[in-house]
Amino acid sequence: MKLYLAVAVLMLAFVAYTEAQDAEQTVEQRFNRFGEQVAEVSKGLAEKAKTTFEEISTSQFAEDTRNWFQTQFESLKAKLS
């Protein structure tokens, strides 16, 4: 009877050990997947930020502002000369 009990305990320990290894793999896979998702999101945000910056820098308001500052600088330079 004690032998059956020992075998049953060993079987339970073996099952628990194999499940723990599977859980470790899934945790590792989850971290890998999470890292990939973070990289994907950050790549998307970087692309959106780049696109927005390009749109702002090529907008009519930005061009008008640059031209105004250039005109003011040229007039100031002419007065100082």
C-alpha positions in Angstrom: 0.0 0.0 0.0 2.8 2.4 0.8 4.4 1.7 -2.6 1.2 2.7 -4.4 1.1 5.9 -2.3 4.7 6.7 -3.2 4.1 6.1 -6.9 1.0 8.3 -6.8 3.0 11.2 -5.1 5.8 10.8 -7.6 3.3 11.0 -10.5 1.7 14.1 -9.0 5.1 15.7 -8.6 6.1 14.8 -12.2 2.8 16.3 -13.5 3.3 19.5 -11.4 6.9 19.7 -12.7 5.9 19.4 -16.4 3.1 21.9 -15.9 5.5 24.3 -14.3 7.8 24.0 -17.3 4.9 24.7 -19.7 4.0 27.7 -17.6 7.5 29.0 -17.8 7.5 28.7 -21.5 4.1 30.5 -21.8 5.4 33.2 -19.5 8.5 33.6 -21.7 6.3 33.6 -24.8 4.0 36.2 -23.2 7.0 38.4 -22.5 8.3 38.0 -26.0 4.9 38.8 -27.4 4.6 41.8 -25.1 8.0 43.0 -26.3 6.9 42.6 -29.9 3.7 44.5 -29.3 5.5 47.4 -27.5 7.9 47.6 -30.4 5.1 47.6 -32.9 3.2 50.3 -31.0 6.3 52.5 -30.7 7.1 52.1 -34.4 3.5 53.2 -35.2 3.8 56.2 -32.9 7.1 57.2 -34.4 5.7 57.1 -37.9 2.7 59.1 -36.9 4.9 61.7 -35.1 7.2 61.9 -38.2 4.2 62.4 -40.5 2.6 65.1 -38.2 6.0 66.9 -38.0 6.3 66.9 -41.8 2.8 68.1 -42.2 3.3 71.0 -39.7 6.7 72.0 -41.2 5.3 72.1 -44.8 2.1 73.9 -43.8 1.2 77.3 -45.2 1.4 78.8 -41.7 4.9 77.5 -41.2 6.0 78.9 -44.5 4.4 82.3 -43.9 6.1 82.4 -40.5 9.5 81.6 -41.9 9.1 84.2 -44.6 8.1 86.8 -42.1 11.1 86.1 -39.9 13.4 86.1 -42.9 12.0 89.5 -44.0 12.3 90.9 -40.5 15.9 89.7 -40.3 16.8 91.1 -43.7 15.3 94.5 -42.8 17.2 94.5 -39.5 20.4 93.6 -41.3 19.8 96.4 -43.8 19.2 98.9 -41.0 22.4 97.9 -39.2 24.5 98.1 -42.4 
